[in-house]
Amino acid sequence: MSVPRGGIARRSCALLFGAGLVVAALAGCSASNQSARAVGGSPASTTPAPRVTLAPATPTPTPTTAVGNTKTVAASPRAKPSPTSPECSSNPSGVHHIYVNIAVQHLWACFGGTLFTSTAVTTGAWKLTNVHDATPTGTWRVYGKARNVVLSGHDANGSWHDHVAYWMPFTGPYGFHDASWQTFPYGSSLYATKGSHGCVHVPVAVLGAIYNWAPIGTLVTIVGH
Protein backbone atom coordinates (compact mmCIF):
# COMPACT_ATOMS: atom_id res chain seq x y z
CA MET A 1 0.00 0.00 0.00
CA SER A 2 2.70 2.51 -0.85
CA VAL A 3 4.45 4.39 -3.60
CA PRO A 4 7.62 6.47 -3.64
CA ARG A 5 6.49 10.11 -3.63
CA GLY A 6 9.15 12.64 -2.67
CA GLY A 7 10.89 10.00 -0.58
CA ILE A 8 8.55 7.39 0.89
CA ALA A 9 4.79 7.81 0.84
CA ARG A 10 2.59 5.25 2.54
CA ARG A 11 -0.80 3.64 1.96
CA SER A 12 -3.48 2.30 4.30
CA CYS A 13 -6.78 0.51 3.96
CA ALA A 14 -10.41 1.58 4.12
CA LEU A 15 -13.40 -0.69 3.73
CA LEU A 16 -17.16 -0.84 3.83
CA PHE A 17 -18.83 -3.90 5.37
CA GLY A 18 -22.58 -4.18 5.87
CA ALA A 19 -23.87 -0.82 7.04
CA GLY A 20 -20.76 0.19 8.95
CA LEU A 21 -17.93 2.29 7.56
CA VAL A 22 -14.48 1.43 8.87
CA VAL A 23 -11.34 3.41 8.14
CA ALA A 24 -8.09 1.59 8.76
CA ALA A 25 -4.94 3.69 9.14
CA LEU A 26 -2.19 1.12 9.39
CA ALA A 27 0.59 3.24 10.88
CA GLY A 28 1.66 1.66 14.14
CA CYS A 29 -0.74 -1.31 13.58
CA SER A 30 -3.67 0.83 14.75
CA ALA A 31 -7.11 1.39 13.30
CA SER A 32 -9.75 4.05 13.83
CA ASN A 33 -13.32 4.73 12.82
CA GLN A 34 -15.08 8.07 12.75
CA SER A 35 -15.18 8.19 16.55
CA ALA A 36 -11.42 7.40 16.77
CA ARG A 37 -12.09 4.17 18.70
CA ALA A 38 -9.04 1.97 19.42
CA VAL A 39 -9.00 -1.46 17.75
CA GLY A 40 -7.17 -4.53 19.01
CA GLY A 41 -5.80 -2.74 22.05
CA SER A 42 -3.88 -0.15 20.02
CA PRO A 43 -4.15 3.52 21.07
CA ALA A 44 -6.94 5.39 19.34
CA SER A 45 -6.03 8.09 16.87
CA THR A 46 -6.53 11.64 18.07
CA THR A 47 -7.03 12.90 14.49
CA PRO A 48 -10.52 12.56 12.95
CA ALA A 49 -10.56 9.69 10.47
CA PRO A 50 -10.66 10.74 6.80
CA ARG A 51 -13.82 10.15 4.80
CA VAL A 52 -13.79 7.14 2.52
CA THR A 53 -16.00 6.44 -0.47
CA LEU A 54 -16.96 3.18 -2.12
CA ALA A 55 -17.47 3.28 -5.86
CA PRO A 56 -20.39 1.34 -7.37
CA ALA A 57 -19.63 -2.35 -7.65
CA THR A 58 -18.86 -3.68 -11.11
CA PRO A 59 -18.79 -7.25 -12.41
CA THR A 60 -15.54 -9.00 -11.55
CA PRO A 61 -13.66 -10.46 -14.53
CA THR A 62 -11.93 -13.82 -14.24
CA PRO A 63 -8.31 -13.30 -15.35
CA THR A 64 -6.73 -16.14 -17.32
CA THR A 65 -3.49 -14.54 -18.57
CA ALA A 66 -0.05 -14.43 -16.99
CA VAL A 67 0.89 -11.19 -15.20
CA GLY A 68 4.58 -10.35 -14.77
CA ASN A 69 6.23 -13.24 -12.99
CA THR A 70 2.93 -14.69 -11.79
CA LYS A 71 0.96 -17.70 -12.93
CA THR A 72 -2.78 -18.29 -12.73
CA VAL A 73 -5.16 -21.16 -13.42
CA ALA A 74 -8.91 -21.24 -13.91
CA ALA A 75 -10.82 -19.68 -11.01
CA SER A 76 -12.50 -22.84 -9.78
CA PRO A 77 -11.32 -25.50 -7.33
CA ARG A 78 -12.94 -28.09 -9.61
CA ALA A 79 -10.79 -27.06 -12.57
CA LYS A 80 -8.03 -29.34 -13.87
CA PRO A 81 -5.54 -29.66 -10.99
CA SER A 82 -2.31 -27.67 -11.13
CA PRO A 83 1.00 -29.23 -10.09
CA THR A 84 1.25 -29.54 -6.35
CA SER A 85 3.44 -27.17 -4.34
CA PRO A 86 5.31 -27.78 -1.06
CA GLU A 87 3.30 -24.90 0.43
CA CYS A 88 0.08 -26.80 -0.31
CA SER A 89 1.25 -30.28 0.68
CA SER A 90 -0.02 -30.18 4.28
CA ASN A 91 -3.27 -28.35 3.51
CA PRO A 92 -6.34 -30.51 4.34
CA SER A 93 -8.52 -31.71 1.48
CA GLY A 94 -11.21 -29.25 0.42
CA VAL A 95 -9.72 -26.30 2.35
CA HIS A 96 -9.02 -22.90 0.74
CA HIS A 97 -5.73 -21.57 2.13
CA ILE A 98 -3.68 -18.50 1.13
CA TYR A 99 -0.05 -18.74 2.22
CA VAL A 100 2.40 -15.78 2.16
CA ASN A 101 6.14 -15.94 2.79
CA ILE A 102 7.51 -12.48 3.58
CA ALA A 103 11.15 -13.54 3.18
CA VAL A 104 10.67 -14.46 -0.48
CA GLN A 105 7.79 -11.98 -1.16
CA HIS A 106 5.54 -14.68 -2.58
CA LEU A 107 1.97 -15.94 -2.23
CA TRP A 108 0.48 -19.37 -2.87
CA ALA A 109 -3.28 -20.07 -2.97
CA CYS A 110 -4.10 -23.72 -2.28
CA PHE A 111 -7.26 -25.80 -2.51
CA GLY A 112 -6.50 -28.89 -0.50
CA GLY A 113 -3.10 -30.05 -1.71
CA THR A 114 -3.58 -28.48 -5.14
CA LEU A 115 -1.98 -25.17 -6.12
CA PHE A 116 -4.63 -22.77 -7.44
CA THR A 117 -2.30 -19.85 -8.18
CA SER A 118 1.10 -18.46 -7.20
CA THR A 119 2.43 -14.91 -7.46
CA ALA A 120 5.09 -12.50 -6.30
CA VAL A 121 3.71 -9.91 -3.82
CA THR A 122 4.77 -6.84 -1.83
CA THR A 123 4.40 -6.76 1.96
CA GLY A 124 5.00 -4.16 4.69
CA ALA A 125 7.96 -1.76 4.87
CA TRP A 126 9.41 -3.19 8.06
CA LYS A 127 12.70 -1.24 8.00
CA LEU A 128 11.14 2.20 8.50
CA THR A 129 11.95 3.91 11.79
CA ASN A 130 9.18 6.52 12.06
CA VAL A 131 6.19 4.17 11.56
CA HIS A 132 5.56 0.46 12.18
CA ASP A 133 4.62 -0.99 8.81
CA ALA A 134 5.62 -4.66 9.08
CA THR A 135 3.07 -7.18 7.81
CA PRO A 136 1.82 -9.24 10.77
CA THR A 137 2.61 -12.97 10.87
CA GLY A 138 0.23 -15.69 11.97
CA THR A 139 -2.87 -17.53 10.77
CA TRP A 140 -6.28 -15.87 10.29
CA ARG A 141 -9.30 -16.05 8.01
CA VAL A 142 -10.52 -13.70 5.29
CA TYR A 143 -13.39 -11.86 7.00
CA GLY A 144 -14.68 -9.64 4.20
CA LYS A 145 -14.53 -8.83 0.50
CA ALA A 146 -15.21 -5.53 -1.31
CA ARG A 147 -14.80 -4.10 -4.82
CA ASN A 148 -13.71 -0.64 -6.01
CA VAL A 149 -12.74 0.79 -2.64
CA VAL A 150 -11.07 4.19 -2.16
CA LEU A 151 -8.33 3.85 0.47
CA SER A 152 -7.82 7.05 2.41
CA GLY A 153 -5.64 7.83 5.38
CA HIS A 154 -2.65 9.65 6.78
CA ASP A 155 0.46 9.08 8.87
CA ALA A 156 3.76 10.79 9.63
CA ASN A 157 4.69 10.58 5.93
CA GLY A 158 1.58 12.17 4.43
CA SER A 159 -1.99 11.49 3.25
CA TRP A 160 -3.48 9.41 0.42
CA HIS A 161 -6.75 8.66 -1.39
CA ASP A 162 -6.23 5.66 -3.66
CA HIS A 163 -8.62 3.43 -5.57
CA VAL A 164 -8.22 -0.35 -5.43
CA ALA A 165 -10.22 -2.86 -7.43
CA TYR A 166 -10.19 -5.64 -4.81
CA TRP A 167 -10.01 -5.64 -1.00
CA MET A 168 -9.86 -8.80 1.17
CA PRO A 169 -9.07 -8.14 4.87
CA PHE A 170 -7.81 -10.99 7.04
CA THR A 171 -6.98 -9.44 10.44
CA GLY A 172 -7.86 -6.02 11.84
CA PRO A 173 -6.94 -3.40 9.23
CA TYR A 174 -4.68 -5.73 7.24
CA GLY A 175 -5.68 -7.38 3.98
CA PHE A 176 -4.92 -8.21 0.36
CA HIS A 177 -5.40 -5.55 -2.33
CA ASP A 178 -4.02 -4.42 -5.67
CA ALA A 179 -1.77 -1.36 -5.87
CA SER A 180 -1.77 0.42 -9.23
CA TRP A 181 0.55 3.11 -7.82
CA GLN A 182 3.41 0.71 -7.03
CA THR A 183 6.37 1.46 -9.31
CA PHE A 184 8.86 -1.27 -8.33
CA PRO A 185 8.42 -4.97 -9.20
CA TYR A 186 6.41 -7.35 -7.08
CA GLY A 187 8.78 -9.66 -5.25
CA SER A 188 11.49 -6.98 -5.02
CA SER A 189 13.61 -6.53 -1.88
CA LEU A 190 12.69 -2.83 -2.08
CA TYR A 191 9.59 -3.70 -0.08
CA ALA A 192 11.63 -3.37 3.15
CA THR A 193 11.66 0.43 2.82
CA LYS A 194 9.08 1.13 0.06
CA GLY A 195 6.47 -1.53 0.71
CA SER A 196 3.00 -1.36 2.21
CA HIS A 197 1.64 -0.25 5.57
CA GLY A 198 1.33 -3.94 6.40
CA CYS A 199 -1.21 -5.09 3.83
CA VAL A 200 -0.22 -7.50 1.04
CA HIS A 201 -0.08 -6.00 -2.45
CA VAL A 202 -1.07 -8.51 -5.16
CA PRO A 203 -1.03 -7.95 -8.96
CA VAL A 204 -4.55 -6.91 -9.94
CA ALA A 205 -5.31 -9.73 -12.44
CA VAL A 206 -4.12 -12.41 -10.03
CA LEU A 207 -6.03 -10.88 -7.12
CA GLY A 208 -9.16 -10.81 -9.29
CA ALA A 209 -8.88 -14.58 -9.73
CA ILE A 210 -8.22 -15.10 -6.01
CA TYR A 211 -11.15 -12.81 -5.11
CA ASN A 212 -13.54 -14.97 -7.16
CA TRP A 213 -12.03 -18.23 -5.89
CA ALA A 214 -11.66 -17.52 -2.15
CA PRO A 215 -14.82 -17.48 -0.01
CA ILE A 216 -15.06 -15.48 3.20
CA GLY A 217 -13.50 -17.71 5.83
CA THR A 218 -10.53 -18.70 3.66
CA LEU A 219 -7.49 -19.47 5.81
CA VAL A 220 -4.56 -17.04 5.59
CA THR A 221 -1.10 -17.93 6.88
CA ILE A 222 1.77 -15.42 6.78
CA VAL A 223 5.30 -16.36 7.83
CA GLY A 224 8.17 -13.92 8.37
CA HIS A 225 11.79 -13.46 7.45
Contacts in CASP RR format, 6 or more apart in sequence:
PFRMAT RR
TARGET T0000
AUTHOR 0000-0000-0000
METHOD contacts of the structure
MODEL  1
MSVPRGGIARRSCALLFGAGLVVAALAGCSASNQSARAVGGSPASTTPAP
RVTLAPATPTPTPTTAVGNTKTVAASPRAKPSPTSPECSSNPSGVHHIYV
NIAVQHLWACFGGTLFTSTAVTTGAWKLTNVHDATPTGTWRVYGKARNVV
LSGHDANGSWHDHVAYWMPFTGPYGFHDASWQTFPYGSSLYATKGSHGCV
HVPVAVLGAIYNWAPIGTLVTIVGH
1 10 0 8 1.000
1 11 0 8 1.000
1 12 0 8 1.000
1 13 0 8 1.000
1 26 0 8 1.000
1 151 0 8 1.000
1 162 0 8 1.000
1 177 0 8 1.000
1 179 0 8 1.000
1 195 0 8 1.000
1 196 0 8 1.000
1 197 0 8 1.000
1 198 0 8 1.000
1 199 0 8 1.000
1 201 0 8 1.000
2 8 0 8 1.000
2 9 0 8 1.000
2 10 0 8 1.000
2 11 0 8 1.000
2 125 0 8 1.000
2 179 0 8 1.000
2 181 0 8 1.000
2 182 0 8 1.000
2 194 0 8 1.000
2 195 0 8 1.000
2 196 0 8 1.000
2 197 0 8 1.000
3 9 0 8 1.000
3 11 0 8 1.000
3 179 0 8 1.000
3 181 0 8 1.000
3 182 0 8 1.000
3 183 0 8 1.000
3 194 0 8 1.000
4 183 0 8 1.000
4 184 0 8 1.000
4 194 0 8 1.000
8 125 0 8 1.000
8 128 0 8 1.000
8 157 0 8 1.000
8 193 0 8 1.000
8 194 0 8 1.000
9 157 0 8 1.000
9 158 0 8 1.000
9 160 0 8 1.000
10 26 0 8 1.000
10 27 0 8 1.000
10 125 0 8 1.000
10 131 0 8 1.000
10 133 0 8 1.000
10 155 0 8 1.000
10 157 0 8 1.000
10 158 0 8 1.000
10 160 0 8 1.000
10 196 0 8 1.000
10 197 0 8 1.000
11 151 0 8 1.000
11 160 0 8 1.000
11 162 0 8 1.000
11 179 0 8 1.000
11 181 0 8 1.000
11 196 0 8 1.000
11 197 0 8 1.000
11 199 0 8 1.000
12 24 0 8 1.000
12 25 0 8 1.000
12 26 0 8 1.000
12 27 0 8 1.000
12 151 0 8 1.000
12 153 0 8 1.000
12 155 0 8 1.000
12 160 0 8 1.000
12 173 0 8 1.000
12 197 0 8 1.000
12 199 0 8 1.000
13 24 0 8 1.000
13 26 0 8 1.000
13 151 0 8 1.000
13 167 0 8 1.000
13 169 0 8 1.000
13 173 0 8 1.000
13 174 0 8 1.000
13 175 0 8 1.000
13 177 0 8 1.000
13 197 0 8 1.000
13 199 0 8 1.000
14 22 0 8 1.000
14 23 0 8 1.000
14 24 0 8 1.000
14 50 0 8 1.000
14 52 0 8 1.000
14 149 0 8 1.000
14 150 0 8 1.000
14 151 0 8 1.000
14 152 0 8 1.000
14 153 0 8 1.000
15 22 0 8 1.000
15 24 0 8 1.000
15 52 0 8 1.000
15 144 0 8 1.000
15 146 0 8 1.000
15 149 0 8 1.000
15 167 0 8 1.000
15 169 0 8 1.000
16 22 0 8 1.000
16 52 0 8 1.000
16 54 0 8 1.000
16 146 0 8 1.000
16 149 0 8 1.000
17 144 0 8 1.000
17 146 0 8 1.000
21 33 0 8 1.000
21 34 0 8 1.000
21 52 0 8 1.000
22 31 0 8 1.000
22 33 0 8 1.000
23 31 0 8 1.000
23 32 0 8 1.000
23 33 0 8 1.000
23 34 0 8 1.000
23 49 0 8 1.000
23 50 0 8 1.000
23 52 0 8 1.000
23 152 0 8 1.000
23 153 0 8 1.000
24 31 0 8 1.000
24 32 0 8 1.000
24 169 0 8 1.000
24 172 0 8 1.000
24 173 0 8 1.000
24 174 0 8 1.000
25 31 0 8 1.000
25 32 0 8 1.000
25 45 0 8 1.000
25 49 0 8 1.000
25 153 0 8 1.000
25 154 0 8 1.000
25 155 0 8 1.000
25 173 0 8 1.000
26 133 0 8 1.000
26 155 0 8 1.000
26 173 0 8 1.000
26 174 0 8 1.000
26 196 0 8 1.000
26 197 0 8 1.000
26 198 0 8 1.000
26 199 0 8 1.000
27 131 0 8 1.000
27 132 0 8 1.000
27 133 0 8 1.000
27 155 0 8 1.000
27 156 0 8 1.000
27 197 0 8 1.000
28 42 0 8 1.000
28 131 0 8 1.000
28 132 0 8 1.000
28 133 0 8 1.000
29 42 0 8 1.000
29 132 0 8 1.000
29 136 0 8 1.000
29 173 0 8 1.000
30 38 0 8 1.000
30 39 0 8 1.000
30 42 0 8 1.000
30 43 0 8 1.000
30 44 0 8 1.000
30 45 0 8 1.000
30 173 0 8 1.000
31 39 0 8 1.000
31 40 0 8 1.000
31 42 0 8 1.000
31 172 0 8 1.000
31 173 0 8 1.000
32 38 0 8 1.000
32 39 0 8 1.000
32 44 0 8 1.000
32 45 0 8 1.000
32 49 0 8 1.000
33 49 0 8 1.000
34 48 0 8 1.000
34 49 0 8 1.000
36 44 0 8 1.000
36 45 0 8 1.000
36 46 0 8 1.000
36 47 0 8 1.000
36 48 0 8 1.000
36 49 0 8 1.000
37 44 0 8 1.000
38 44 0 8 1.000
39 172 0 8 1.000
39 173 0 8 1.000
40 172 0 8 1.000
47 154 0 8 1.000
49 153 0 8 1.000
50 152 0 8 1.000
50 153 0 8 1.000
50 154 0 8 1.000
50 159 0 8 1.000
50 161 0 8 1.000
51 152 0 8 1.000
52 149 0 8 1.000
52 150 0 8 1.000
52 151 0 8 1.000
52 152 0 8 1.000
53 150 0 8 1.000
54 146 0 8 1.000
54 148 0 8 1.000
54 149 0 8 1.000
54 150 0 8 1.000
55 148 0 8 1.000
55 149 0 8 1.000
55 150 0 8 1.000
55 163 0 8 1.000
56 148 0 8 1.000
57 147 0 8 1.000
57 148 0 8 1.000
58 147 0 8 1.000
58 148 0 8 1.000
60 147 0 8 1.000
60 166 0 8 1.000
60 208 0 8 1.000
60 211 0 8 1.000
60 212 0 8 1.000
61 208 0 8 1.000
62 74 0 8 1.000
62 75 0 8 1.000
62 208 0 8 1.000
62 209 0 8 1.000
62 212 0 8 1.000
63 72 0 8 1.000
63 75 0 8 1.000
63 205 0 8 1.000
63 206 0 8 1.000
63 208 0 8 1.000
63 209 0 8 1.000
64 72 0 8 1.000
64 74 0 8 1.000
64 209 0 8 1.000
65 72 0 8 1.000
65 205 0 8 1.000
66 72 0 8 1.000
67 119 0 8 1.000
67 203 0 8 1.000
67 204 0 8 1.000
67 205 0 8 1.000
67 206 0 8 1.000
68 120 0 8 1.000
68 186 0 8 1.000
68 203 0 8 1.000
69 119 0 8 1.000
69 120 0 8 1.000
69 185 0 8 1.000
69 186 0 8 1.000
69 187 0 8 1.000
70 117 0 8 1.000
70 118 0 8 1.000
70 119 0 8 1.000
70 120 0 8 1.000
70 186 0 8 1.000
70 203 0 8 1.000
70 205 0 8 1.000
70 206 0 8 1.000
71 117 0 8 1.000
71 118 0 8 1.000
71 119 0 8 1.000
72 117 0 8 1.000
72 119 0 8 1.000
72 205 0 8 1.000
72 206 0 8 1.000
72 209 0 8 1.000
73 79 0 8 1.000
73 80 0 8 1.000
73 82 0 8 1.000
73 115 0 8 1.000
73 116 0 8 1.000
73 117 0 8 1.000
74 80 0 8 1.000
75 208 0 8 1.000
75 209 0 8 1.000
75 212 0 8 1.000
75 213 0 8 1.000
76 213 0 8 1.000
77 94 0 8 1.000
77 96 0 8 1.000
77 111 0 8 1.000
77 114 0 8 1.000
77 116 0 8 1.000
77 213 0 8 1.000
81 114 0 8 1.000
82 114 0 8 1.000
82 115 0 8 1.000
82 116 0 8 1.000
82 117 0 8 1.000
83 115 0 8 1.000
84 113 0 8 1.000
84 114 0 8 1.000
84 115 0 8 1.000
85 108 0 8 1.000
85 110 0 8 1.000
85 115 0 8 1.000
85 118 0 8 1.000
87 99 0 8 1.000
87 101 0 8 1.000
87 108 0 8 1.000
87 110 0 8 1.000
87 115 0 8 1.000
88 97 0 8 1.000
88 99 0 8 1.000
88 108 0 8 1.000
88 110 0 8 1.000
88 112 0 8 1.000
88 113 0 8 1.000
88 114 0 8 1.000
88 115 0 8 1.000
89 113 0 8 1.000
91 97 0 8 1.000
91 110 0 8 1.000
91 111 0 8 1.000
91 112 0 8 1.000
91 113 0 8 1.000
92 112 0 8 1.000
93 112 0 8 1.000
93 113 0 8 1.000
94 111 0 8 1.000
94 112 0 8 1.000
95 110 0 8 1.000
95 111 0 8 1.000
95 112 0 8 1.000
95 219 0 8 1.000
96 109 0 8 1.000
96 110 0 8 1.000
96 111 0 8 1.000
96 112 0 8 1.000
96 213 0 8 1.000
96 214 0 8 1.000
96 215 0 8 1.000
96 217 0 8 1.000
96 218 0 8 1.000
96 219 0 8 1.000
97 109 0 8 1.000
97 110 0 8 1.000
97 111 0 8 1.000
97 112 0 8 1.000
97 218 0 8 1.000
97 219 0 8 1.000
97 220 0 8 1.000
97 221 0 8 1.000
98 107 0 8 1.000
98 108 0 8 1.000
98 109 0 8 1.000
98 110 0 8 1.000
98 142 0 8 1.000
98 176 0 8 1.000
98 210 0 8 1.000
98 214 0 8 1.000
98 218 0 8 1.000
98 219 0 8 1.000
98 220 0 8 1.000
98 221 0 8 1.000
99 107 0 8 1.000
99 108 0 8 1.000
99 109 0 8 1.000
99 110 0 8 1.000
99 220 0 8 1.000
99 221 0 8 1.000
99 222 0 8 1.000
99 223 0 8 1.000
100 106 0 8 1.000
100 107 0 8 1.000
100 108 0 8 1.000
100 121 0 8 1.000
100 123 0 8 1.000
100 135 0 8 1.000
100 200 0 8 1.000
100 220 0 8 1.000
100 221 0 8 1.000
100 222 0 8 1.000
100 223 0 8 1.000
101 107 0 8 1.000
101 222 0 8 1.000
101 223 0 8 1.000
101 224 0 8 1.000
102 123 0 8 1.000
102 135 0 8 1.000
102 137 0 8 1.000
102 222 0 8 1.000
102 223 0 8 1.000
102 224 0 8 1.000
102 225 0 8 1.000
103 223 0 8 1.000
103 224 0 8 1.000
103 225 0 8 1.000
104 187 0 8 1.000
105 120 0 8 1.000
105 121 0 8 1.000
105 122 0 8 1.000
105 123 0 8 1.000
105 186 0 8 1.000
105 187 0 8 1.000
105 188 0 8 1.000
105 189 0 8 1.000
105 191 0 8 1.000
106 118 0 8 1.000
106 119 0 8 1.000
106 120 0 8 1.000
106 121 0 8 1.000
106 187 0 8 1.000
107 118 0 8 1.000
107 119 0 8 1.000
107 120 0 8 1.000
107 121 0 8 1.000
107 200 0 8 1.000
107 202 0 8 1.000
108 115 0 8 1.000
108 117 0 8 1.000
108 118 0 8 1.000
109 115 0 8 1.000
109 116 0 8 1.000
109 117 0 8 1.000
109 118 0 8 1.000
109 210 0 8 1.000
109 213 0 8 1.000
109 214 0 8 1.000
110 116 0 8 1.000
111 213 0 8 1.000
116 210 0 8 1.000
116 213 0 8 1.000
117 206 0 8 1.000
117 209 0 8 1.000
117 210 0 8 1.000
117 213 0 8 1.000
119 186 0 8 1.000
119 202 0 8 1.000
119 203 0 8 1.000
119 206 0 8 1.000
120 185 0 8 1.000
120 186 0 8 1.000
120 187 0 8 1.000
120 203 0 8 1.000
121 186 0 8 1.000
121 187 0 8 1.000
121 200 0 8 1.000
121 201 0 8 1.000
121 202 0 8 1.000
122 179 0 8 1.000
122 182 0 8 1.000
122 184 0 8 1.000
122 186 0 8 1.000
122 187 0 8 1.000
122 188 0 8 1.000
122 191 0 8 1.000
122 195 0 8 1.000
122 196 0 8 1.000
122 200 0 8 1.000
122 201 0 8 1.000
123 135 0 8 1.000
123 191 0 8 1.000
123 195 0 8 1.000
123 196 0 8 1.000
123 198 0 8 1.000
123 200 0 8 1.000
123 201 0 8 1.000
123 222 0 8 1.000
124 133 0 8 1.000
124 134 0 8 1.000
124 135 0 8 1.000
124 191 0 8 1.000
124 195 0 8 1.000
124 196 0 8 1.000
124 197 0 8 1.000
124 198 0 8 1.000
124 199 0 8 1.000
125 133 0 8 1.000
125 134 0 8 1.000
125 191 0 8 1.000
125 192 0 8 1.000
125 193 0 8 1.000
125 194 0 8 1.000
125 195 0 8 1.000
125 196 0 8 1.000
125 197 0 8 1.000
125 198 0 8 1.000
126 133 0 8 1.000
126 134 0 8 1.000
126 135 0 8 1.000
126 192 0 8 1.000
127 192 0 8 1.000
127 193 0 8 1.000
128 193 0 8 1.000
130 156 0 8 1.000
130 157 0 8 1.000
131 155 0 8 1.000
131 156 0 8 1.000
131 157 0 8 1.000
131 197 0 8 1.000
133 195 0 8 1.000
133 196 0 8 1.000
133 197 0 8 1.000
133 198 0 8 1.000
134 198 0 8 1.000
135 174 0 8 1.000
135 196 0 8 1.000
135 198 0 8 1.000
135 199 0 8 1.000
135 200 0 8 1.000
135 222 0 8 1.000
136 171 0 8 1.000
136 174 0 8 1.000
136 198 0 8 1.000
136 222 0 8 1.000
137 222 0 8 1.000
137 223 0 8 1.000
137 224 0 8 1.000
138 221 0 8 1.000
138 222 0 8 1.000
138 223 0 8 1.000
139 219 0 8 1.000
139 220 0 8 1.000
139 221 0 8 1.000
139 222 0 8 1.000
140 170 0 8 1.000
140 171 0 8 1.000
140 219 0 8 1.000
140 220 0 8 1.000
141 170 0 8 1.000
141 216 0 8 1.000
141 217 0 8 1.000
141 218 0 8 1.000
141 219 0 8 1.000
141 220 0 8 1.000
142 168 0 8 1.000
142 169 0 8 1.000
142 170 0 8 1.000
142 214 0 8 1.000
142 215 0 8 1.000
142 216 0 8 1.000
142 217 0 8 1.000
142 218 0 8 1.000
142 220 0 8 1.000
143 169 0 8 1.000
143 170 0 8 1.000
143 171 0 8 1.000
143 216 0 8 1.000
143 217 0 8 1.000
144 168 0 8 1.000
144 169 0 8 1.000
144 216 0 8 1.000
145 166 0 8 1.000
145 167 0 8 1.000
145 168 0 8 1.000
145 211 0 8 1.000
145 216 0 8 1.000
146 166 0 8 1.000
146 167 0 8 1.000
147 165 0 8 1.000
147 166 0 8 1.000
147 167 0 8 1.000
147 211 0 8 1.000
148 163 0 8 1.000
148 164 0 8 1.000
148 165 0 8 1.000
149 163 0 8 1.000
149 164 0 8 1.000
149 167 0 8 1.000
149 177 0 8 1.000
150 161 0 8 1.000
150 162 0 8 1.000
150 163 0 8 1.000
150 164 0 8 1.000
151 160 0 8 1.000
151 161 0 8 1.000
151 162 0 8 1.000
151 163 0 8 1.000
151 164 0 8 1.000
151 167 0 8 1.000
151 177 0 8 1.000
152 159 0 8 1.000
152 160 0 8 1.000
152 161 0 8 1.000
152 162 0 8 1.000
153 159 0 8 1.000
153 160 0 8 1.000
153 161 0 8 1.000
154 160 0 8 1.000
155 197 0 8 1.000
162 179 0 8 1.000
162 180 0 8 1.000
162 181 0 8 1.000
163 180 0 8 1.000
164 177 0 8 1.000
164 178 0 8 1.000
164 179 0 8 1.000
164 180 0 8 1.000
165 178 0 8 1.000
165 204 0 8 1.000
165 207 0 8 1.000
165 208 0 8 1.000
166 176 0 8 1.000
166 177 0 8 1.000
166 178 0 8 1.000
166 202 0 8 1.000
166 204 0 8 1.000
166 207 0 8 1.000
166 208 0 8 1.000
166 211 0 8 1.000
167 175 0 8 1.000
167 176 0 8 1.000
167 177 0 8 1.000
168 175 0 8 1.000
168 176 0 8 1.000
168 177 0 8 1.000
168 207 0 8 1.000
168 210 0 8 1.000
168 211 0 8 1.000
168 214 0 8 1.000
169 175 0 8 1.000
170 176 0 8 1.000
170 220 0 8 1.000
171 220 0 8 1.000
174 198 0 8 1.000
174 199 0 8 1.000
174 200 0 8 1.000
175 199 0 8 1.000
175 200 0 8 1.000
176 199 0 8 1.000
176 200 0 8 1.000
176 202 0 8 1.000
176 207 0 8 1.000
176 210 0 8 1.000
177 199 0 8 1.000
177 200 0 8 1.000
177 201 0 8 1.000
177 202 0 8 1.000
177 207 0 8 1.000
178 201 0 8 1.000
178 202 0 8 1.000
178 203 0 8 1.000
178 204 0 8 1.000
178 207 0 8 1.000
179 196 0 8 1.000
179 201 0 8 1.000
180 204 0 8 1.000
182 195 0 8 1.000
182 201 0 8 1.000
184 190 0 8 1.000
184 194 0 8 1.000
186 201 0 8 1.000
186 202 0 8 1.000
186 203 0 8 1.000
195 201 0 8 1.000
200 222 0 8 1.000
202 210 0 8 1.000
END
